[in-house]
Amino acid sequence: MRFDYTDCESETEAKRKARKDLVKLYWDFTVQTFGEENVRMVDKNKIGFVFGDAKDKDGFPCDFAAVIHPVPQNFEEHTGPKRTYPAYDLYQVADDFAAGIEK
């Protein structure tokens, strides 16, 4: 499955729509996986969810939680006043990571 943003007039519009789509996608996934009682919106675009059980340092049971924050990446190069931000290239970033190259 891939989403289509080719009808968007700008990268900003596409990223705004993509963020909404991704939040819904991850919301549905976490609710289906961990149950609605364990999933909450914790910020405008952040989903918090309890995924496990743990013990605190005193040995008391507690929830183990995580947060998902989808961030669509730029697909066009941007030049700001101090630097140029390249378009995000997932494959190059993954190759760099695999090769131990840090950015």
N, C-alpha and C positions, 0 to 999 in steps of 0.2 A: 504494500500500500504506500502510495506517495500522495501528498497534498499538492494541489495546483494553485499557484499564485500568479500565473501569467496574466491575469486580468488586472492586477494591481498597477497603479500608475507610478508608484515609487517604491524604492526599497523600504522606506519607513512604513508605508501602508502594508506591504507584504510582511514585514517583521511583526507588526501589530496583530495582523490576522493570524500569523503563524503561532504567535505566543498564545492566543486564545485557543487555537486548535490543539496545541501541545498540552496546555493545562488541562483541557477536557480529556485528552487521550490518557494522560498520566493519572488524572482523577479517576477515570473509569477503571484503569488498570489496578490502582491501589485499593479502590473500594471492592473490586471483584476478588482481589488476592487476599486482602487483610480484613475485610468487612467494613461496612459503613461506619460502625461505632469507633473505628480506629483511624479514621481519616478526617482531617480538617484543613480548611484554608487558613493559613497562618500569616499571610500577607497578600497583597493584590495578585501576585503571580506565583506564590509559593504554596506548595502542598506539604503539610506535615502528616506523618503517619506513624503509628506504632507497629513495628514489625517483629518484635520479640520481647522476651522476658529476661531480666537480669537481676542481680543482687547488688545493692549499693555497698559501700565500704563497711557498713555496720551489719551487713548480712540480711537486710530487709529486701523483699521483692520490689522491683520497680519495672516500669515500662522502658523498653529500648526503642527510641524513635529516630526518625530521619526526616530530612526535608528534600524535596525535589523542586528545583528552580530552573525551568526551561529558559534558555537564553538563545534565541535565534541569532546566528552569526551573520556578519556582513557578506553579501555575495558580490558587492562592488567595492572597488578601491575608493578610499576617502582620503582627501588631503586636508589636514587641519592647519592651524597657524604654526604649530611646532613640529609636526611630523605627518608622514603618510601612513595610513592604515590599509594594509593590503586586504583584498577579498580573502575570506576564510577558505582554505583548501583542506578539507578533511583528510584526503588521502596523503597529502604532504605532511600534515601535522602528525598523522598516525605513523608514517614512515620515520619521521624525525624522532618520535617517541620510542619506537622500536629500536632505533639506532642509538638511543641514549642522548640525543641532542635536546638540550633544554633551551627554551626561548625566554 
